[in-house]
Amino acid sequence: MKSYPFNMGKFSFIFLVAFATSTSKASWFGPDNYWECLLKDLRDVHTDTIAEEIVKSCKDTYPFHERIFIEKKNHWFGIKTATKCVLKYGKDIQSEVSAKHIQAACYKLYPEN
């Protein structure tokens, strides 16, 4: 019998838990919903045409219910309000379409105060 430096049973369990949780979300390091998709992808957009394509792509990726029913984030660190979110993500935006969608995403994801 071959000897392993780690317990295969524990490794299998951890792998299954990690796989199950990763399939229930969009990804660990990417957006989990439509609004996060907008914030991630509209950050450096300079033209309205590209912004409209990104919005369409986010809509295609995330179903309608994920755009409507979402809990607001309550972070201990980082962004705490919608206003701070808009200032962070919309600071260098040149596209009006991007700016409007970023503002909408921030107010959907973060508390107003």
GUKOLTI-756412 format. One record per residue: chain; residue number from 0; x, y, z of N, C-alpha, C in turn; residue in three letters. Coordinates in nm, 4 decimals, padded with zeros to 6 digits. Layout:
N
pt chaine = A&num = NUM&n.xx = X&n.yy = Y&n.zz = Z&ca.xx = X&ca.yy = Y&ca.zz = Z&c.xx = X&c.yy = Y&c.zz = Z&residu = ALA;
...
This chain:
113
pt chaine = A&num = 0&n.xx = 00.0842&n.yy = -00.1182&n.zz = 00.0000&ca.xx = 00.0000&ca.yy = 00.0000&ca.zz = 00.0000&c.xx = 00.0881&c.yy = 00.1237&c.zz = 00.0000&residu = MET;
pt chaine = A&num = 1&n.xx = 00.0507&n.yy = 00.2186&n.zz = -00.0812&ca.xx = 00.1296&ca.yy = 00.3401&ca.zz = -00.0965&c.xx = 00.1021&c.yy = 00.4355&c.zz = 00.0196&residu = LYS;
pt chaine = A&num = 2&n.xx = 00.2062&n.yy = 00.4982&n.zz = 00.0682&ca.xx = 00.1922&ca.yy = 00.5928&ca.zz = 00.1793&c.xx = 00.1890&c.yy = 00.7354&c.zz = 00.1241&residu = SER;
pt chaine = A&num = 3&n.xx = 00.0924&n.yy = 00.8158&n.zz = 00.1726&ca.xx = 00.0791&ca.yy = 00.9540&ca.zz = 00.1308&c.xx = 00.1205&c.yy = 01.0460&c.zz = 00.2451&residu = TYR;
pt chaine = A&num = 4&n.xx = 00.1797&n.yy = 01.1614&n.zz = 00.2140&ca.xx = 00.2206&ca.yy = 01.2544&ca.zz = 00.3197&c.xx = 00.1016&c.yy = 01.3239&c.zz = 00.3861&residu = PRO;
pt chaine = A&num = 5&n.xx = -00.0182&n.yy = 01.3051&n.zz = 00.3331&ca.xx = -00.1368&ca.yy = 01.3654&ca.zz = 00.3925&c.xx = -00.2503&c.yy = 01.2640&c.zz = 00.3877&residu = PHE;
pt chaine = A&num = 6&n.xx = -00.3490&n.yy = 01.2860&n.zz = 00.4640&ca.xx = -00.4620&ca.yy = 01.1955&ca.zz = 00.4725&c.xx = -00.5545&c.yy = 01.2190&c.zz = 00.3534&residu = ASN;
pt chaine = A&num = 7&n.xx = -00.5731&n.yy = 01.1174&n.zz = 00.2684&ca.xx = -00.6561&ca.yy = 01.1310&ca.zz = 00.1485&c.xx = -00.8019&c.yy = 01.1586&c.zz = 00.1820&residu = MET;
pt chaine = A&num = 8&n.xx = -00.8512&n.yy = 01.1051&n.zz = 00.2913&ca.xx = -00.9901&ca.yy = 01.1283&ca.zz = 00.3309&c.xx = -01.0146&c.yy = 01.2752&c.zz = 00.3606&residu = GLY;
pt chaine = A&num = 9&n.xx = -00.9268&n.yy = 01.3353&n.zz = 00.4365&ca.xx = -00.9404&ca.yy = 01.4781&ca.zz = 00.4681&c.xx = -00.9249&c.yy = 01.5620&c.zz = 00.3421&residu = LYS;
pt chaine = A&num = 10&n.xx = -00.8291&n.yy = 01.5251&n.zz = 00.2582&ca.xx = -00.8076&ca.yy = 01.5987&ca.zz = 00.1348&c.xx = -00.9319&c.yy = 01.5921&c.zz = 00.0465&residu = PHE;
pt chaine = A&num = 11&n.xx = -00.9911&n.yy = 01.4756&n.zz = 00.0329&ca.xx = -01.1115&ca.yy = 01.4592&ca.zz = -00.0488&c.xx = -01.2261&c.yy = 01.5424&c.zz = 00.0050&residu = SER;
pt chaine = A&num = 12&n.xx = -01.2430&n.yy = 01.5416&n.zz = 00.1363&ca.xx = -01.3501&ca.yy = 01.6199&ca.zz = 00.1984&c.xx = -01.3312&c.yy = 01.7694&c.zz = 00.1715&residu = PHE;
pt chaine = A&num = 13&n.xx = -01.2101&n.yy = 01.8184&n.zz = 00.1897&ca.xx = -01.1820&ca.yy = 01.9604&ca.zz = 00.1659&c.xx = -01.2056&c.yy = 01.9946&c.zz = 00.0190&residu = ILE;
pt chaine = A&num = 14&n.xx = -01.1621&n.yy = 01.9068&n.zz = -00.0707&ca.xx = -01.1827&ca.yy = 01.9308&ca.zz = -00.2129&c.xx = -01.3319&c.yy = 01.9378&c.zz = -00.2461&residu = PHE;
pt chaine = A&num = 15&n.xx = -01.4108&n.yy = 01.8447&n.zz = -00.1932&ca.xx = -01.5548&ca.yy = 01.8445&ca.zz = -00.2204&c.xx = -01.6228&c.yy = 01.9692&c.zz = -00.1653&residu = LEU;
pt chaine = A&num = 16&n.xx = -01.5856&n.yy = 02.0117&n.zz = -00.0460&ca.xx = -01.6442&ca.yy = 02.1326&ca.zz = 00.0128&c.xx = -01.6071&c.yy = 02.2543&c.zz = -00.0715&residu = VAL;
pt chaine = A&num = 17&n.xx = -01.4824&n.yy = 02.2631&n.zz = -00.1115&ca.xx = -01.4383&ca.yy = 02.3759&ca.zz = -00.1942&c.xx = -01.5097&c.yy = 02.3755&c.zz = -00.3288&residu = ALA;
pt chaine = A&num = 18&n.xx = -01.5259&n.yy = 02.2603&n.zz = -00.3898&ca.xx = -01.5947&ca.yy = 02.2510&ca.zz = -00.5180&c.xx = -01.7410&c.yy = 02.2883&c.zz = -00.5032&residu = PHE;
pt chaine = A&num = 19&n.xx = -01.8062&n.yy = 02.2405&n.zz = -00.4002&ca.xx = -01.9489&ca.yy = 02.2695&ca.zz = -00.3797&c.xx = -01.9716&c.yy = 02.4180&c.zz = -00.3571&residu = ALA;
pt chaine = A&num = 20&n.xx = -01.8861&n.yy = 02.4821&n.zz = -00.2791&ca.xx = -01.9043&ca.yy = 02.6245&ca.zz = -00.2538&c.xx = -01.8695&c.yy = 02.7071&c.zz = -00.3766&residu = THR;
pt chaine = A&num = 21&n.xx = -01.7736&n.yy = 02.6624&n.zz = -00.4560&ca.xx = -01.7359&ca.yy = 02.7402&ca.zz = -00.5744&c.xx = -01.8421&c.yy = 02.7312&c.zz = -00.6836&residu = SER;
pt chaine = A&num = 22&n.xx = -01.9168&n.yy = 02.6222&n.zz = -00.6881&ca.xx = -02.0198&ca.yy = 02.6124&ca.zz = -00.7901&c.xx = -02.1458&c.yy = 02.6873&c.zz = -00.7513&residu = THR;
pt chaine = A&num = 23&n.xx = -02.1619&n.yy = 02.7188&n.zz = -00.6231&ca.xx = -02.2806&ca.yy = 02.7920&ca.zz = -00.5823&c.xx = -02.2634&c.yy = 02.9424&c.zz = -00.6022&residu = SER;
pt chaine = A&num = 24&n.xx = -02.1446&n.yy = 02.9887&n.zz = -00.6195&ca.xx = -02.1161&ca.yy = 03.1301&ca.zz = -00.6445&c.xx = -02.0540&c.yy = 03.1423&c.zz = -00.7829&residu = LYS;
pt chaine = A&num = 25&n.xx = -02.0484&n.yy = 03.2646&n.zz = -00.8319&ca.xx = -01.9875&ca.yy = 03.2860&ca.zz = -00.9631&c.xx = -01.8409&c.yy = 03.2448&c.zz = -00.9603&residu = ALA;
pt chaine = A&num = 26&n.xx = -01.7695&n.yy = 03.2927&n.zz = -00.8613&ca.xx = -01.6311&ca.yy = 03.2509&ca.zz = -00.8385&c.xx = -01.5834&c.yy = 03.3115&c.zz = -00.7083&residu = SER;
pt chaine = A&num = 27&n.xx = -01.4708&n.yy = 03.2615&n.zz = -00.6616&ca.xx = -01.4176&ca.yy = 03.3134&ca.zz = -00.5357&c.xx = -01.3596&c.yy = 03.4527&c.zz = -00.5525&residu = TRP;
pt chaine = A&num = 28&n.xx = -01.3020&n.yy = 03.4801&n.zz = -00.6667&ca.xx = -01.2310&ca.yy = 03.6060&ca.zz = -00.6839&c.xx = -01.2977&c.yy = 03.6996&c.zz = -00.7835&residu = PHE;
pt chaine = A&num = 29&n.xx = -01.4074&n.yy = 03.6595&n.zz = -00.8400&ca.xx = -01.4785&ca.yy = 03.7420&ca.zz = -00.9356&c.xx = -01.6123&c.yy = 03.7864&c.zz = -00.8798&residu = GLY;
pt chaine = A&num = 30&n.xx = -01.6901&n.yy = 03.8517&n.zz = -00.9608&ca.xx = -01.8210&ca.yy = 03.9000&ca.zz = -00.9145&c.xx = -01.9175&c.yy = 03.7846&c.zz = -00.8861&residu = PRO;
pt chaine = A&num = 31&n.xx = -02.0039&n.yy = 03.8052&n.zz = -00.7873&ca.xx = -02.1037&ca.yy = 03.7056&ca.zz = -00.7512&c.xx = -02.2417&c.yy = 03.7387&c.zz = -00.8067&residu = ASP;
pt chaine = A&num = 32&n.xx = -02.2581&n.yy = 03.8587&n.zz = -00.8593&ca.xx = -02.3881&ca.yy = 03.8995&ca.zz = -00.9086&c.xx = -02.3716&c.yy = 04.0096&c.zz = -01.0144&residu = ASN;
pt chaine = A&num = 33&n.xx = -02.4842&n.yy = 04.0485&n.zz = -01.0706&ca.xx = -02.4872&ca.yy = 04.1483&ca.zz = -01.1774&c.xx = -02.4224&c.yy = 04.2803&c.zz = -01.1344&residu = TYR;
pt chaine = A&num = 34&n.xx = -02.4545&n.yy = 04.3262&n.zz = -01.0154&ca.xx = -02.4061&ca.yy = 04.4573&ca.zz = -00.9686&c.xx = -02.2558&c.yy = 04.4561&c.zz = -00.9486&residu = TRP;
pt chaine = A&num = 35&n.xx = -02.2020&n.yy = 04.3470&n.zz = -00.8936&ca.xx = -02.0569&ca.yy = 04.3363&ca.zz = -00.8778&c.xx = -01.9890&c.yy = 04.3253&c.zz = -01.0139&residu = GLU;
pt chaine = A&num = 36&n.xx = -02.0548&n.yy = 04.2594&n.zz = -01.1074&ca.xx = -02.0020&ca.yy = 04.2499&ca.zz = -01.2441&c.xx = -01.9851&c.yy = 04.3896&c.zz = -01.3039&residu = CYS;
pt chaine = A&num = 37&n.xx = -02.0869&n.yy = 04.4748&n.zz = -01.2839&ca.xx = -02.0777&ca.yy = 04.6120&ca.zz = -01.3350&c.xx = -01.9608&c.yy = 04.6869&c.zz = -01.2718&residu = LEU;
pt chaine = A&num = 38&n.xx = -01.9489&n.yy = 04.6780&n.zz = -01.1387&ca.xx = -01.8399&ca.yy = 04.7500&ca.zz = -01.0714&c.xx = -01.7041&c.yy = 04.7011&c.zz = -01.1187&residu = LEU;
pt chaine = A&num = 39&n.xx = -01.6897&n.yy = 04.5710&n.zz = -01.1360&ca.xx = -01.5604&ca.yy = 04.5156&ca.zz = -01.1773&c.xx = -01.5249&c.yy = 04.5554&c.zz = -01.3200&residu = LYS;
pt chaine = A&num = 40&n.xx = -01.6227&n.yy = 04.5454&n.zz = -01.4116&ca.xx = -01.5900&ca.yy = 04.5602&ca.zz = -01.5533&c.xx = -01.6024&c.yy = 04.7020&c.zz = -01.6082&residu = ASP;
pt chaine = A&num = 41&n.xx = -01.6726&n.yy = 04.7897&n.zz = -01.5387&ca.xx = -01.6903&ca.yy = 04.9264&ca.zz = -01.5896&c.xx = -01.5873&c.yy = 05.0257&c.zz = -01.5354&residu = LEU;
pt chaine = A&num = 42&n.xx = -01.4958&n.yy = 04.9799&n.zz = -01.4554&ca.xx = -01.4006&ca.yy = 05.0692&ca.zz = -01.3886&c.xx = -01.3188&c.yy = 05.1564&c.zz = -01.4829&residu = ARG;
pt chaine = A&num = 43&n.xx = -01.2663&n.yy = 05.1001&n.zz = -01.5884&ca.xx = -01.1730&ca.yy = 05.1722&ca.zz = -01.6753&c.xx = -01.2283&c.yy = 05.1976&c.zz = -01.8150&residu = ASP;
pt chaine = A&num = 44&n.xx = -01.3587&n.yy = 05.2067&n.zz = -01.8267&ca.xx = -01.4210&ca.yy = 05.2240&ca.zz = -01.9579&c.xx = -01.4251&c.yy = 05.3727&c.zz = -01.9930&residu = VAL;
pt chaine = A&num = 45&n.xx = -01.3889&n.yy = 05.4021&n.zz = -02.1174&ca.xx = -01.3833&ca.yy = 05.5423&ca.zz = -02.1607&c.xx = -01.4899&c.yy = 05.5789&c.zz = -02.2624&residu = HIS;
pt chaine = A&num = 46&n.xx = -01.5573&n.yy = 05.4787&n.zz = -02.3221&ca.xx = -01.6586&ca.yy = 05.5099&ca.zz = -02.4227&c.xx = -01.7926&c.yy = 05.4464&c.zz = -02.3867&residu = THR;
pt chaine = A&num = 47&n.xx = -01.8990&n.yy = 05.5134&n.zz = -02.4266&ca.xx = -02.0338&ca.yy = 05.4636&ca.zz = -02.3998&c.xx = -02.0621&c.yy = 05.3330&c.zz = -02.4731&residu = ASP;
pt chaine = A&num = 48&n.xx = -02.0073&n.yy = 05.3170&n.zz = -02.5910&ca.xx = -02.0303&ca.yy = 05.1954&ca.zz = -02.6692&c.xx = -01.9784&c.yy = 05.0723&c.zz = -02.5959&residu = THR;
pt chaine = A&num = 49&n.xx = -01.8580&n.yy = 05.0817&n.zz = -02.5445&ca.xx = -01.7999&ca.yy = 04.9696&ca.zz = -02.4702&c.xx = -01.8780&c.yy = 04.9475&c.zz = -02.3410&residu = ILE;
pt chaine = A&num = 50&n.xx = -01.9175&n.yy = 05.0540&n.zz = -02.2746&ca.xx = -01.9950&ca.yy = 05.0421&ca.zz = -02.1506&c.xx = -02.1257&c.yy = 04.9681&c.zz = -02.1755&residu = ALA;
pt chaine = A&num = 51&n.xx = -02.1938&n.yy = 05.0003&n.zz = -02.2842&ca.xx = -02.3196&ca.yy = 04.9325&ca.zz = -02.3162&c.xx = -02.2978&c.yy = 04.7840&c.zz = -02.3421&residu = GLU;
pt chaine = A&num = 52&n.xx = -02.1876&n.yy = 04.7483&n.zz = -02.4060&ca.xx = -02.1572&ca.yy = 04.6066&ca.zz = -02.4300&c.xx = -02.1271&c.yy = 04.5333&c.zz = -02.2988&residu = GLU;
pt chaine = A&num = 53&n.xx = -02.0579&n.yy = 04.5990&n.zz = -02.2081&ca.xx = -02.0284&ca.yy = 04.5381&ca.zz = -02.0787&c.xx = -02.1569&c.yy = 04.5170&c.zz = -01.9993&residu = ILE;
pt chaine = A&num = 54&n.xx = -02.2453&n.yy = 04.6145&n.zz = -01.9999&ca.xx = -02.3743&ca.yy = 04.6010&ca.zz = -01.9310&c.xx = -02.4516&c.yy = 04.4832&c.zz = -01.9891&residu = VAL;
pt chaine = A&num = 55&n.xx = -02.4530&n.yy = 04.4707&n.zz = -02.1206&ca.xx = -02.5217&ca.yy = 04.3588&ca.zz = -02.1865&c.xx = -02.4594&c.yy = 04.2261&c.zz = -02.1443&residu = LYS;
pt chaine = A&num = 56&n.xx = -02.3275&n.yy = 04.2207&n.zz = -02.1397&ca.xx = -02.2579&ca.yy = 04.0986&ca.zz = -02.0999&c.xx = -02.2916&c.yy = 04.0590&c.zz = -01.9558&residu = SER;
pt chaine = A&num = 57&n.xx = -02.2958&n.yy = 04.1565&n.zz = -01.8656&ca.xx = -02.3315&ca.yy = 04.1287&ca.zz = -01.7257&c.xx = -02.4761&c.yy = 04.0802&c.zz = -01.7159&residu = CYS;
pt chaine = A&num = 58&n.xx = -02.5657&n.yy = 04.1395&n.zz = -01.7964&ca.xx = -02.7058&ca.yy = 04.0953&ca.zz = -01.7971&c.xx = -02.7169&c.yy = 03.9527&c.zz = -01.8477&residu = LYS;
pt chaine = A&num = 59&n.xx = -02.6372&n.yy = 03.9191&n.zz = -01.9497&ca.xx = -02.6401&ca.yy = 03.7833&ca.zz = -02.0041&c.xx = -02.5844&c.yy = 03.6810&c.zz = -01.9055&residu = ASP;
pt chaine = A&num = 60&n.xx = -02.4875&n.yy = 03.7229&n.zz = -01.8252&ca.xx = -02.4220&ca.yy = 03.6320&ca.zz = -01.7310&c.xx = -02.5071&c.yy = 03.6060&c.zz = -01.6078&residu = THR;
pt chaine = A&num = 61&n.xx = -02.5772&n.yy = 03.7076&n.zz = -01.5593&ca.xx = -02.6528&ca.yy = 03.6948&ca.zz = -01.4344&c.xx = -02.8021&c.yy = 03.7097&c.zz = -01.4610&residu = TYR;
pt chaine = A&num = 62&n.xx = -02.8816&n.yy = 03.6129&n.zz = -01.4158&ca.xx = -03.0262&ca.yy = 03.6176&ca.zz = -01.4399&c.xx = -03.0936&c.yy = 03.7358&c.zz = -01.3711&residu = PRO;
pt chaine = A&num = 63&n.xx = -03.2159&n.yy = 03.7624&n.zz = -01.4149&ca.xx = -03.2913&ca.yy = 03.8783&ca.zz = -01.3674&c.xx = -03.3047&c.yy = 03.8819&c.zz = -01.2154&residu = PHE;
pt chaine = A&num = 64&n.xx = -03.3358&n.yy = 03.7685&n.zz = -01.1523&ca.xx = -03.3562&ca.yy = 03.7694&ca.zz = -01.0070&c.xx = -03.2302&c.yy = 03.8077&c.zz = -00.9311&residu = HIS;
pt chaine = A&num = 65&n.xx = -03.1135&n.yy = 03.7839&n.zz = -00.9895&ca.xx = -02.9891&ca.yy = 03.8241&ca.zz = -00.9234&c.xx = -02.9644&c.yy = 03.9740&c.zz = -00.9367&residu = GLU;
pt chaine = A&num = 66&n.xx = -03.0399&n.yy = 04.0402&n.zz = -01.0221&ca.xx = -03.0291&ca.yy = 04.1854&ca.zz = -01.0333&c.xx = -03.1240&c.yy = 04.2550&c.zz = -00.9369&residu = ARG;
pt chaine = A&num = 67&n.xx = -03.2325&n.yy = 04.1883&n.zz = -00.9006&ca.xx = -03.3352&ca.yy = 04.2506&ca.zz = -00.8178&c.xx = -03.3172&c.yy = 04.2186&c.zz = -00.6702&residu = ILE;
pt chaine = A&num = 68&n.xx = -03.3117&n.yy = 04.0907&n.zz = -00.6365&ca.xx = -03.3067&ca.yy = 04.0479&ca.zz = -00.4971&c.xx = -03.1622&c.yy = 04.0266&c.zz = -00.4523&residu = PHE;
pt chaine = A&num = 69&n.xx = -03.1076&n.yy = 04.1268&n.zz = -00.3887&ca.xx = -02.9689&ca.yy = 04.1208&ca.zz = -00.3423&c.xx = -02.9596&c.yy = 04.1893&c.zz = -00.2073&residu = ILE;
pt chaine = A&num = 70&n.xx = -02.8816&n.yy = 04.1300&n.zz = -00.1180&ca.xx = -02.8610&ca.yy = 04.1927&ca.zz = 00.0128&c.xx = -02.7524&c.yy = 04.2978&c.zz = 00.0019&residu = GLU;
pt chaine = A&num = 71&n.xx = -02.7718&n.yy = 04.4073&n.zz = 00.0730&ca.xx = -02.6692&ca.yy = 04.5112&ca.zz = 00.0734&c.xx = -02.5488&c.yy = 04.4618&c.zz = 00.1533&residu = LYS;
pt chaine = A&num = 72&n.xx = -02.4324&n.yy = 04.5014&n.zz = 00.1104&ca.xx = -02.3089&ca.yy = 04.4607&ca.zz = 00.1776&c.xx = -02.2863&c.yy = 04.5441&c.zz = 00.3023&residu = LYS;
pt chaine = A&num = 73&n.xx = -02.2300&n.yy = 04.4813&n.zz = 00.4015&ca.xx = -02.1969&ca.yy = 04.5501&ca.zz = 00.5258&c.xx = -02.0557&c.yy = 04.5075&c.zz = 00.5646&residu = ASN;
pt chaine = A&num = 74&n.xx = -01.9568&n.yy = 04.5765&n.zz = 00.5112&ca.xx = -01.8170&ca.yy = 04.5378&ca.zz = 00.5307&c.xx = -01.7579&c.yy = 04.5996&c.zz = 00.6560&residu = HIS;
pt chaine = A&num = 75&n.xx = -01.6680&n.yy = 04.5260&n.zz = 00.7160&ca.xx = -01.5927&ca.yy = 04.5802&ca.zz = 00.8297&c.xx = -01.4819&c.yy = 04.6714&c.zz = 00.7799&residu = TRP;
pt chaine = A&num = 76&n.xx = -01.4239&n.yy = 04.6363&n.zz = 00.6673&ca.xx = -01.3141&ca.yy = 04.7136&ca.zz = 00.6096&c.xx = -01.3534&c.yy = 04.7567&c.zz = 00.4696&residu = PHE;
pt chaine = A&num = 77&n.xx = -01.2902&n.yy = 04.8599&n.zz = 00.4196&ca.xx = -01.3162&ca.yy = 04.9031&ca.zz = 00.2827&c.xx = -01.4390&c.yy = 04.9914&c.zz = 00.2711&residu = GLY;
pt chaine = A&num = 78&n.xx = -01.5094&n.yy = 04.9768&n.zz = 00.1614&ca.xx = -01.6252&ca.yy = 05.0605&ca.zz = 00.1318&c.xx = -01.7377&c.yy = 05.0299&c.zz = 00.2286&residu = ILE;
pt chaine = A&num = 79&n.xx = -01.7968&n.yy = 05.1365&n.zz = 00.2850&ca.xx = -01.9054&ca.yy = 05.1190&ca.zz = 00.3805&c.xx = -02.0367&c.yy = 05.1806&c.zz = 00.3334&residu = LYS;
pt chaine = A&num = 80&n.xx = -02.0294&n.yy = 05.2766&n.zz = 00.2413&ca.xx = -02.1509&ca.yy = 05.3439&ca.zz = 00.1954&c.xx = -02.1532&c.yy = 05.3531&c.zz = 00.0427&residu = THR;
pt chaine = A&num = 81&n.xx = -02.2726&n.yy = 05.3778&n.zz = -00.0089&ca.xx = -02.2887&ca.yy = 05.3929&ca.zz = -00.1534&c.xx = -02.2096&c.yy = 05.5120&c.zz = -00.2061&residu = ALA;
pt chaine = A&num = 82&n.xx = -02.2084&n.yy = 05.6197&n.zz = -00.1299&ca.xx = -02.1353&ca.yy = 05.7395&ca.zz = -00.1725&c.xx = -01.9860&c.yy = 05.7107&c.zz = -00.1878&residu = THR;
pt chaine = A&num = 83&n.xx = -01.9274&n.yy = 05.6402&n.zz = -00.0903&ca.xx = -01.7845&ca.yy = 05.6068&ca.zz = -00.0995&c.xx = -01.7579&c.yy = 05.5127&c.zz = -00.2157&residu = LYS;
pt chaine = A&num = 84&n.xx = -01.8522&n.yy = 05.4244&n.zz = -00.2429&ca.xx = -01.8401&ca.yy = 05.3334&ca.zz = -00.3568&c.xx = -01.8375&c.yy = 05.4116&c.zz = -00.4881&residu = CYS;
pt chaine = A&num = 85&n.xx = -01.9303&n.yy = 05.5050&n.zz = -00.5023&ca.xx = -01.9354&ca.yy = 05.5869&ca.zz = -00.6252&c.xx = -01.8061&c.yy = 05.6656&c.zz = -00.6420&residu = VAL;
pt chaine = A&num = 86&n.xx = -01.7563&n.yy = 05.7232&n.zz = -00.5335&ca.xx = -01.6321&ca.yy = 05.8003&ca.zz = -00.5420&c.xx = -01.5129&c.yy = 05.7125&c.zz = -00.5786&residu = LEU;
pt chaine = A&num = 87&n.xx = -01.5110&n.yy = 05.5902&n.zz = -00.5274&ca.xx = -01.3992&ca.yy = 05.4997&ca.zz = -00.5574&c.xx = -01.4047&c.yy = 05.4491&c.zz = -00.7014&residu = LYS;
pt chaine = A&num = 88&n.xx = -01.5182&n.yy = 05.3950&n.zz = -00.7427&ca.xx = -01.5276&ca.yy = 05.3310&ca.zz = -00.8738&c.xx = -01.5556&c.yy = 05.4289&c.zz = -00.9874&residu = TYR;
pt chaine = A&num = 89&n.xx = -01.6119&n.yy = 05.5435&n.zz = -00.9582&ca.xx = -01.6471&ca.yy = 05.6373&ca.zz = -01.0632&c.xx = -01.5521&c.yy = 05.7535&c.zz = -01.0786&residu = GLY;
pt chaine = A&num = 90&n.xx = -01.4456&n.yy = 05.7523&n.zz = -01.0025&ca.xx = -01.3524&ca.yy = 05.8652&ca.zz = -00.9977&c.xx = -01.2949&c.yy = 05.9035&c.zz = -01.1344&residu = LYS;
pt chaine = A&num = 91&n.xx = -01.2462&n.yy = 05.8082&n.zz = -01.2091&ca.xx = -01.1787&ca.yy = 05.8390&ca.zz = -01.3364&c.xx = -01.2604&c.yy = 05.7970&c.zz = -01.4586&residu = ASP;
pt chaine = A&num = 92&n.xx = -01.3896&n.yy = 05.7800&n.zz = -01.4421&ca.xx = -01.4752&ca.yy = 05.7349&ca.zz = -01.5514&c.xx = -01.5019&c.yy = 05.8501&c.zz = -01.6488&residu = ILE;
pt chaine = A&num = 93&n.xx = -01.4877&n.yy = 05.8218&n.zz = -01.7774&ca.xx = -01.5156&ca.yy = 05.9218&ca.zz = -01.8798&c.xx = -01.6473&c.yy = 05.8957&c.zz = -01.9513&residu = GLN;
pt chaine = A&num = 94&n.xx = -01.6996&n.yy = 05.7749&n.zz = -01.9385&ca.xx = -01.8237&ca.yy = 05.7377&ca.zz = -02.0046&c.xx = -01.9424&c.yy = 05.7664&c.zz = -01.9132&residu = SER;
pt chaine = A&num = 95&n.xx = -02.0405&n.yy = 05.8405&n.zz = -01.9639&ca.xx = -02.1597&ca.yy = 05.8714&ca.zz = -01.8842&c.xx = -02.2417&c.yy = 05.7454&c.zz = -01.8559&residu = GLU;
pt chaine = A&num = 96&n.xx = -02.2468&n.yy = 05.6548&n.zz = -01.9519&ca.xx = -02.3180&ca.yy = 05.5282&ca.zz = -01.9324&c.xx = -02.2525&c.yy = 05.4486&c.zz = -01.8191&residu = VAL;
pt chaine = A&num = 97&n.xx = -02.1205&n.yy = 05.4418&n.zz = -01.8189&ca.xx = -02.0489&ca.yy = 05.3722&ca.zz = -01.7106&c.xx = -02.0765&c.yy = 05.4372&c.zz = -01.5764&residu = SER;
pt chaine = A&num = 98&n.xx = -02.0692&n.yy = 05.5678&n.zz = -01.5720&ca.xx = -02.0900&ca.yy = 05.6399&ca.zz = -01.4464&c.xx = -02.2289&c.yy = 05.6130&c.zz = -01.3894&residu = ALA;
pt chaine = A&num = 99&n.xx = -02.3313&n.yy = 05.6142&n.zz = -01.4738&ca.xx = -02.4684&ca.yy = 05.5898&ca.zz = -01.4272&c.xx = -02.4853&c.yy = 05.4472&c.zz = -01.3747&residu = LYS;
pt chaine = A&num = 100&n.xx = -02.4258&n.yy = 05.3501&n.zz = -01.4439&ca.xx = -02.4373&ca.yy = 05.2113&ca.zz = -01.3992&c.xx = -02.3558&c.yy = 05.1855&c.zz = -01.2726&residu = HIS;
pt chaine = A&num = 101&n.xx = -02.2425&n.yy = 05.2498&n.zz = -01.2606&ca.xx = -02.1632&ca.yy = 05.2362&ca.zz = -01.1379&c.xx = -02.2397&c.yy = 05.2950&c.zz = -01.0200&residu = ILE;
pt chaine = A&num = 102&n.xx = -02.3005&n.yy = 05.4099&n.zz = -01.0405&ca.xx = -02.3799&ca.yy = 05.4704&ca.zz = -00.9327&c.xx = -02.4959&c.yy = 05.3788&c.zz = -00.8932&residu = GLN;
pt chaine = A&num = 103&n.xx = -02.5657&n.yy = 05.3232&n.zz = -00.9900&ca.xx = -02.6773&ca.yy = 05.2319&ca.zz = -00.9615&c.xx = -02.6287&c.yy = 05.1083&c.zz = -00.8852&residu = ALA;
pt chaine = A&num = 104&n.xx = -02.5148&n.yy = 05.0527&n.zz = -00.9266&ca.xx = -02.4601&ca.yy = 04.9342&ca.zz = -00.8597&c.xx = -02.4210&c.yy = 04.9663&c.zz = -00.7154&residu = ALA;
pt chaine = A&num = 105&n.xx = -02.3593&n.yy = 05.0801&n.zz = -00.6945&ca.xx = -02.3183&ca.yy = 05.1181&ca.zz = -00.5588&c.xx = -02.4395&c.yy = 05.1338&c.zz = -00.4664&residu = CYS;
pt chaine = A&num = 106&n.xx = -02.5435&n.yy = 05.1975&n.zz = -00.5165&ca.xx = -02.6633&ca.yy = 05.2160&ca.zz = -00.4340&c.xx = -02.7405&c.yy = 05.0855&c.zz = -00.4151&residu = TYR;
pt chaine = A&num = 107&n.xx = -02.7218&n.yy = 04.9899&n.zz = -00.5039&ca.xx = -02.7854&ca.yy = 04.8596&ca.zz = -00.4867&c.xx = -02.7074&c.yy = 04.7740&c.zz = -00.3864&residu = LYS;
pt chaine = A&num = 108&n.xx = -02.5755&n.yy = 04.7866&n.zz = -00.3850&ca.xx = -02.4919&ca.yy = 04.6993&ca.zz = -00.3030&c.xx = -02.4620&c.yy = 04.7532&c.zz = -00.1627&residu = LEU;
pt chaine = A&num = 109&n.xx = -02.4582&n.yy = 04.8853&n.zz = -00.1455&ca.xx = -02.4136&ca.yy = 04.9437&ca.zz = -00.0185&c.xx = -02.5214&c.yy = 05.0322&c.zz = 00.0437&residu = TYR;
pt chaine = A&num = 110&n.xx = -02.5210&n.yy = 05.0427&n.zz = 00.1769&ca.xx = -02.6174&ca.yy = 05.1326&ca.zz = 00.2433&c.xx = -02.5929&c.yy = 05.2771&c.zz = 00.2030&residu = PRO;
pt chaine = A&num = 111&n.xx = -02.6979&n.yy = 05.3564&n.zz = 00.2079&ca.xx = -02.6863&ca.yy = 05.4965&ca.zz = 00.1643&c.xx = -02.6108&c.yy = 05.5822&c.zz = 00.2642&residu = GLU;
pt chaine = A&num = 112&n.xx = -02.6148&n.yy = 05.5509&n.zz = 00.3907&ca.xx = -02.5472&ca.yy = 05.6344&ca.zz = 00.4922&c.xx = -02.4166&c.yy = 05.5745&c.zz = 00.5331&residu = ASN;
